[in-house]
Amino acid sequence: MLAVIMTDIRSRNISKQMKQNFIILLSLLLSLTTNAQDKIPKISGTAKFSVENGTIECDIILSDYSQISNYLIRLNKGMNIVNIQSVEPNEFLLGYKRELSDSLQTYESVSYYFPADVKGQKFLPKKLRFRYVGKFPVINDTISENYQKADWRGNIAFMNGLLRMDGYQSAWFPTLYDIDNDFQYELVKYDIELICEDCEQIYINGSKPINAKRGHFVSESPREPYIFIGKYDIQEAENITLLNANFTKNQVAEFDKINGKVVDFLSSYTNIPYLEKVHWVQAYLTANEKGYFAFASNPTFTLCGNPPSDLKATFDKQLEGGFLLTLAHELSHYYFGTIKNCNTTLENLLDEGFAEFMSLKFAESIGMEQKVKESLKSSLEYVEDEDFKFKPIGEISSLADINDRETYGYDYQPLILFSIEKEIGKEKMKQWIRLLLKSDTPTSDKDFMKSTLREVIGNEKDYSKVINKFFHGEHTVKNISETLKLL
């Protein structure tokens, strides 16, 4: 167990040398929490892109992984495999089979494995080489009929001369998955050359963005290899780097200040400094939809929205309204998503609830109590809908136990957390959050969640009351309503 704890010093004021030392500690933390008994996979090789043609051509070596007997390797459905080669211990082309029933929640990927000589078993060489190509739709506007029905995080999105490609859901690179432990290794080390002759800027999460058509990028710390390439401005400030935002100098300074305010709150609340420099990406929607969505690939945060729902067009209004909560939510994933690493689908869902809770606590801290109350009231209406089917936090074991991931993660769980806070008090709630973050045990471990909560409450009668009201049974929504008294 390793905890990075710092008191009485705000992260923004750490001296350069101290910050470098803490970043080394953070890298160690990430290495340990990826999976305590496993090695961290590494991808290396070359990836070529054309933002004009929507093409991807990859020659990727996957190495440094643990030997897993029951595994799958996920790759985006749009990728056509040229061949897969065993590199170590011996070099030869591999035959492979597809497991069509496995995929992430939005079904971007196909899963592969290598059958062993013994029927029913799988073979996994020590090092693999994947050669594959893909061609994807290129969206130049959402006014004509040249647009998609929907856009989402895992979409390999060629839009307006840019490519947005996440490293968690899109499966643009061969991503190892441990079936028995429901553990996906999307956090990887990398030593990779990225080439795009019709681009001017290249960025991969965990490295600095560059003004070039090609670049060699290396990270010895595990990162989600999110990629954003094309032609765009790079703007630097103290706490943030902005990609494709096109802000004025004053807007950069104001946005930097607001990020710093959120980071200061999160650092103080968790007692863990926010060590990363945040990268904000302004991407676009490939669908003709209003509004925006955002996602975290720490330390990169992407907002996908077209004018007038982009950062530039509605800068002042966004920061006063819902986007401020979005910003705080995404930054909270540094804690529940990076410090508290989540590689399983259930862990990812639970961490959404904690991130939403943290964002609303930030809103409370700056005088937005009414906004928080309105948000919780709206959430209660969603969870009281008779069509919402779920198991409570103490009983859920997989995504099959719910029928609406968004409502469970963004509405039900924050309501549960605020109800627990109402029962035990704000200070004990803060202590519980800190205990959860100190350990590398996942929040999806029910015994861990309960034992830390018992430790904080310190009274068996009060502890049992909280567990019975909010972790188990058919009346958790009724108990939320009676506890928070939102109506």
C-alpha positions in Angstrom: 0.0 0.0 0.0 1.3 3.4 -0.9 -0.3 6.7 -0.2 0.9 10.0 -1.5 -0.2 12.4 1.3 0.7 16.0 1.8 -0.5 18.5 4.3 -0.4 22.3 4.7 1.0 22.8 1.2 -1.2 23.5 -1.8 -0.3 21.6 -4.9 0.0 24.8 -7.0 2.6 26.2 -4.8 5.0 23.2 -4.7 8.5 24.1 -5.7 9.7 22.7 -9.0 12.0 20.2 -7.4 9.5 19.0 -4.9 6.9 18.5 -7.6 9.3 16.4 -9.6 9.9 14.2 -6.6 6.2 13.8 -6.0 5.7 12.9 -9.6 8.2 10.1 -9.2 6.2 8.9 -6.2 3.0 9.2 -8.3 4.5 7.1 -11.0 5.4 4.5 -8.4 1.8 4.6 -7.1 0.4 4.1 -10.5 2.7 1.2 -11.1 1.6 -0.4 -7.9 -2.1 0.2 -8.2 -2.5 -0.9 -11.8 -2.6 -4.4 -10.4 -0.4 -5.2 -7.4 0.7 -8.6 -8.6 1.0 -7.9 -12.4 3.4 -6.3 -14.7 2.5 -3.2 -16.8 2.1 -3.9 -20.5 4.1 -1.8 -23.0 3.2 -0.9 -26.6 5.9 0.1 -29.1 6.2 0.5 -32.8 4.6 2.9 -35.3 1.2 4.3 -35.9 0.5 6.3 -39.1 -2.6 8.4 -39.7 -4.3 10.6 -42.3 -6.9 13.0 -41.0 -8.0 13.8 -44.5 -8.6 10.2 -45.5 -9.6 8.7 -42.1 -7.0 6.0 -42.3 -4.9 4.3 -39.6 -2.0 2.0 -40.2 -0.3 0.4 -37.2 2.7 -1.9 -36.5 2.5 -2.4 -32.8 4.5 -4.7 -30.4 2.7 -5.6 -27.2 5.2 -6.7 -24.5 6.0 -6.7 -20.7 2.7 -8.3 -19.7 2.0 -11.0 -17.1 1.2 -14.5 -18.4 -2.5 -14.8 -18.2 -4.1 -18.1 -19.0 -7.7 -16.9 -19.5 -7.3 -13.7 -21.5 -8.6 -11.8 -24.5 -7.0 -9.1 -26.6 -9.4 -6.4 -27.7 -9.0 -4.4 -31.0 -11.4 -1.9 -32.6 -13.9 -3.5 -35.0 -12.8 -1.1 -37.7 -9.2 -2.4 -37.7 -8.4 -5.1 -40.3 -5.6 -7.4 -39.2 -2.8 -8.0 -41.7 -1.2 -10.6 -39.3 -0.3 -11.3 -35.7 3.2 -12.6 -35.0 4.8 -14.2 -32.0 8.1 -12.4 -31.3 9.2 -14.1 -28.1 10.0 -16.8 -27.3 10.0 -17.7 -31.0 9.1 -15.8 -34.2 6.2 -17.2 -36.2 2.8 -16.1 -37.5 -0.1 -16.9 -35.2 -3.5 -18.3 -36.0 -6.2 -16.6 -33.9 -9.8 -16.9 -33.1 -12.4 -14.3 -32.3 -14.6 -14.1 -29.2 -17.6 -12.1 -30.5 -19.5 -12.2 -27.3 -16.9 -10.0 -25.4 -16.8 -6.3 -25.8 -16.9 -3.1 -23.8 -20.3 -1.5 -23.1 -20.6 0.3 -26.5 -19.3 -2.5 -28.6 -16.4 -0.9 -30.4 -14.1 -3.9 -30.2 -13.6 -7.4 -31.2 -11.7 -9.8 -29.0 -9.0 -12.2 -30.1 -7.1 -15.1 -28.6 -4.6 -17.8 -29.7 -5.8 -21.4 -29.2 -3.2 -23.7 -27.6 -2.5 -27.2 -28.8 -4.6 -28.6 -26.0 -8.3 -28.2 -26.8 -10.0 -25.6 -24.7 -6.8 -23.8 -23.6 -5.2 -20.6 -24.8 -1.6 -19.8 -25.8 0.0 -16.4 -25.0 3.5 -15.7 -26.3 5.8 -13.4 -24.2 5.8 -10.7 -26.9 3.4 -10.1 -29.8 3.5 -8.0 -33.0 0.2 -6.7 -34.5 0.0 -5.3 -38.0 -3.4 -3.8 -38.9 -5.1 -1.1 -40.9 -8.4 0.8 -40.6 -10.5 3.3 -42.5 -13.1 5.4 -40.7 -15.7 8.0 -41.6 -14.4 11.6 -42.1 -16.9 14.2 -40.8 -16.4 17.7 -42.2 -19.6 19.3 -40.9 -22.9 18.4 -39.2 -25.0 20.7 -41.3 -25.3 18.5 -44.4 -26.1 14.8 -44.2 -22.4 14.0 -43.6 -22.6 13.2 -39.9 -23.1 10.3 -37.6 -26.2 9.3 -35.7 -24.4 9.5 -32.4 -21.0 10.3 -30.9 -19.4 8.8 -27.8 -16.1 8.4 -25.9 -15.0 5.3 -27.7 -15.7 6.6 -31.2 -12.6 6.9 -33.4 -13.6 10.4 -34.6 -12.1 12.1 -37.6 -13.7 15.5 -37.6 -12.8 18.9 -39.1 -9.2 17.9 -39.9 -8.7 16.4 -36.4 -8.5 12.9 -34.9 -9.8 12.2 -31.4 -9.1 8.6 -30.2 -9.3 7.5 -26.5 -7.2 4.7 -25.1 -9.8 3.1 -22.9 -12.9 2.3 -25.0 -11.8 2.7 -28.6 -9.3 -0.2 -28.4 -7.2 1.4 -31.2 -4.2 -0.6 -29.9 -4.2 -4.3 -28.9 -5.6 -4.2 -25.3 -5.1 -7.1 -23.0 -8.0 -8.2 -20.9 -7.9 -10.6 -17.9 -11.3 -12.5 -18.0 -11.1 -14.1 -14.6 -10.4 -10.8 -12.8 -12.4 -8.6 -15.1 -9.3 -6.4 -15.6 -8.5 -4.5 -18.7 -4.9 -3.2 -19.2 -5.5 0.1 -21.0 -2.9 1.8 -18.8 0.3 1.0 -20.6 3.9 2.2 -21.0 4.7 3.3 -24.5 7.6 3.8 -26.9 5.9 4.8 -30.1 6.4 6.8 -33.3 3.3 8.7 -34.4 3.2 9.9 -38.0 0.6 12.1 -39.7 1.7 13.9 -42.9 -1.4 16.0 -43.1 -1.2 17.1 -39.5 0.7 20.0 -37.9 0.2 19.0 -34.2 0.5 15.7 -32.4 -0.4 14.7 -28.9 -0.5 11.5 -26.9 -1.5 11.5 -23.3 1.4 11.6 -20.9 3.7 13.5 -23.2 3.9 17.1 -24.3 2.1 18.1 -27.5 4.4 19.0 -30.4 4.2 21.1 -33.5 5.3 18.4 -36.1 4.1 15.8 -38.6 5.7 13.0 -36.7 7.1 12.4 -33.3 8.7 9.7 -31.1 7.0 9.5 -27.7 8.1 7.5 -24.6 6.4 7.0 -21.2 7.7 4.7 -18.5 4.6 5.6 -16.4 1.4 3.7 -17.2 -0.9 6.0 -19.2 -4.1 5.7 -21.2 -2.7 6.3 -24.8 -5.3 8.8 -25.8 -4.4 10.6 -29.1 -5.4 14.0 -30.5 -3.8 15.0 -33.8 -4.5 17.5 -36.6 -4.1 21.2 -37.0 -4.8 23.2 -33.8 -3.4 25.8 -31.4 -1.5 24.8 -28.3 -1.8 27.3 -25.4 0.1 27.0 -22.2 -0.6 28.3 -18.7 0.6 27.6 -15.1 -1.9 24.8 -14.4 -3.2 23.8 -17.8 -2.4 23.2 -21.4 -5.2 23.9 -23.9 -5.4 22.1 -27.3 -7.7 23.6 -30.0 -9.4 25.9 -27.5 -8.5 29.1 -29.4 -8.9 31.2 -26.2 -7.9 34.8 -25.9 -5.1 35.5 -23.4 -7.5 36.7 -20.8 -9.7 33.6 -21.2 -6.6 31.3 -20.8 -5.7 33.1 -17.6 -9.3 32.9 -16.3 -9.7 29.2 -17.2 -6.3 28.5 -15.6 -7.4 30.2 -12.4 -10.7 28.2 -12.3 -8.8 24.9 -12.8 -6.5 25.9 -10.0 -9.4 26.6 -7.7 -10.9 23.2 -8.4 -7.5 21.5 -7.9 -6.9 23.4 -4.6 -10.3 22.2 -3.3 -9.7 18.5 -4.4 -6.2 18.5 -2.9 -7.5 19.9 0.4 -10.5 17.6 0.6 -8.6 14.4 -0.2 -5.3 15.5 1.5 -3.5 14.3 -1.6 -1.9 16.9 -3.9 -2.9 17.1 -7.5 0.4 16.6 -9.2 -0.3 16.5 -12.9 -0.5 19.4 -15.3 -4.0 19.3 -16.8 -4.5 19.1 -20.6 -7.9 20.3 -21.9 -8.8 19.3 -25.4 -11.6 21.0 -27.4 -12.9 18.3 -29.8 -16.0 18.3 -31.9 -19.1 16.1 -32.1 -19.5 13.9 -35.2 -23.3 13.9 -34.7 -25.8 16.6 -35.3 -26.6 17.0 -31.6 -26.8 20.0 -29.2 -24.7 20.3 -26.1 -21.5 18.4 -25.3 -20.0 15.5 -23.5 -16.7 15.2 -21.7 -14.4 12.4 -20.6 -11.2 11.9 -18.6 -8.0 10.3 -19.7 -5.9 11.6 -16.9 -4.2 14.1 -17.1 -6.1 14.8 -20.3 -9.7 16.0 -20.3 -11.7 16.2 -23.5 -14.8 18.2 -24.2 -16.7 17.2 -27.3 -19.1 19.9 -28.6 -19.8 22.0 -31.6 -20.5 25.8 -31.6 -22.4 27.2 -29.7 -21.6 24.4 -27.2 -17.8 24.6 -27.4 -15.5 26.3 -24.9 -14.7 29.2 -27.1 -18.2 30.2 -28.1 -19.8 30.2 -24.6 -16.8 30.7 -22.4 -18.3 32.9 -19.7 -21.7 31.2 -19.7 -20.2 27.7 -19.5 -18.1 28.6 -16.4 -21.1 30.0 -14.6 -23.3 27.0 -15.3 -23.2 23.3 -15.9 -19.7 23.2 -17.4 -18.1 24.2 -14.1 -19.5 21.1 -12.6 -18.4 19.1 -15.6 -14.9 20.5 -15.1 -14.9 19.6 -11.4 -16.2 16.1 -12.2 -13.5 15.4 -14.8 -10.7 16.7 -12.5 -12.1 14.5 -9.7 -11.2 11.5 -11.8 -7.6 12.1 -11.0 -8.5 10.7 -7.6 -11.2 8.2 -8.5 -9.8 6.9 -11.8 -6.0 7.5 -11.4 -5.0 7.5 -7.8 -7.8 5.0 -7.3 -7.2 3.1 -10.5 -10.1 1.4 -12.2 -9.7 -1.1 -15.0 -12.9 -3.1 -14.5 -16.3 -2.1 -15.9 -17.9 -2.1 -12.4 -15.0 -0.2 -10.8 -15.3 2.4 -13.6 -19.0 2.8 -12.9 -18.6 3.2 -9.1 -15.8 5.8 -9.7 -18.3 7.9 -11.7 -20.4 8.2 -8.6 -17.6 9.4 -6.4 -16.4 11.9 -9.1 -19.9 13.3 -9.3 -20.1 13.6 -5.5 -16.7 15.4 -5.4 -17.8 17.9 -8.1 -20.9 18.7 -6.2 -18.9 19.2 -3.0 -16.7 21.7 -4.9 -19.9 23.5 -6.0 -21.0 23.7 -2.3 -17.6 25.2 -1.4 -18.1 28.2 -3.7 -21.6 29.0 -2.7 -23.6 27.0 -5.2 -25.7 25.1 -2.6 -28.9 25.9 -4.5 -27.4 24.4 -7.7 -26.4 21.3 -5.8 -29.9 20.9 -4.3 -31.4 21.3 -7.8 -29.0 18.7 -9.2 -29.8 16.2 -6.4 -33.6 16.8 -6.8 -33.3 16.1 -10.5 -31.3 13.0 -9.8 -34.0 11.8 -7.4 -36.6 12.1 -10.1 -34.5 9.9 -12.4 -34.0 7.1 -9.8 -37.7 7.2 -8.7 -38.7 6.3 -12.3 -40.2 2.8 -12.2 -38.3 1.9 -15.4 -35.0 2.3 -13.5 -33.9 -1.2 -12.4 -30.8 -1.7 -10.2 -29.2 -3.5 -7.3 -27.9 -1.3 -4.4 -24.2 -0.6 -3.9 -23.8 -3.4 -1.4 -25.2 -6.0 -3.8 -24.2 -5.0 -7.3 -21.6 -7.3 -8.9 -21.7 -6.5 -12.6 -23.3 -4.1 -15.1 -25.9 -6.8 -15.7 -27.4 -5.8 -12.3 -28.6 -2.4 -13.7 -30.4 -1.3 -16.8 -29.2 2.3 -17.0 -25.5 3.0 -16.4 -25.8 6.8 -16.6 -28.6 7.0 -14.0 -26.8 4.6 -11.6 -23.4 6.4 -11.9 -24.4 10.0 -12.1 -27.7 10.1 -10.1 -28.2 7.1 -7.8 -24.7 6.9 -6.4 -24.2 10.6 -5.6 -27.6 10.5 -3.9 -26.4 7.6 -1.8 -23.2 9.3 -0.9 -24.9 12.6 0.1 -27.3 10.5 2.2 -24.4 8.8 4.0 -22.9 12.2 4.5 -26.1 13.5 6.1 -26.1 10.5 8.5 -22.5 10.6 9.6 -21.5 14.2 9.1 -19.3 16.1 6.6 -16.1 15.6 8.5 -16.5 11.8 8.8 -17.5 11.7 5.1 -14.3 13.4 4.2 -12.3 10.9 6.4 -14.0 8.0 4.6 -13.1 9.4 1.2 -9.5 9.7 2.3 -9.4 6.2 3.7 -10.8 4.9 0.4 -8.1 6.7 -1.6 -5.2 5.5 0.7 -5.6 1.9 -0.2 -5.1 0.2 -3.6 -8.1 -2.0 -2.8 -10.8 -1.2 -5.4 -14.1 0.5 -4.4 -15.9 -2.4 -6.0 -14.7 -4.5 -3.0 -17.8 -4.4 -0.8 -15.9 -5.6 2.3 -13.3 -2.8 1.8 -16.0 -0.1 1.5 -17.8 -1.3 4.6 -14.7 -1.8 6.7 -13.5 1.7 6.0 -16.9 3.2 6.7 -17.1 1.2 10.0 -13.7 2.6 11.0 -14.8 6.2 10.3 -18.2 5.9 12.0 -16.8 4.2 15.1 -20.1 3.1 16.4 -21.6 -0.3 15.5 -25.2 0.8 15.9 -24.8 3.8 13.7 -22.7 1.8 11.2 -25.4 -0.9 10.9 -28.1 1.8 10.4 -26.2 3.3 7.4 -25.4 0.0 5.8 -29.0 -1.3 6.1 -30.5 2.0 4.8 -28.2 2.6 1.8 -26.2 -0.5 0.9 -28.9 -3.2 0.9 -32.6 -3.9 0.4 -35.4 -2.6 -1.8 -36.0 0.7 -0.1 -32.7 2.6 -0.7 -34.5 5.2 -2.9 -37.2 5.8 -0.3 -34.5 6.1 2.3 -32.6 8.7 0.2 -35.8 10.8 -0.2 -36.5 10.7 3.6 -32.9 11.5 4.5 -32.2 14.3 2.1 -35.7 15.8 2.1 -35.3 17.3 -1.3 -39.0 17.7 -2.2 
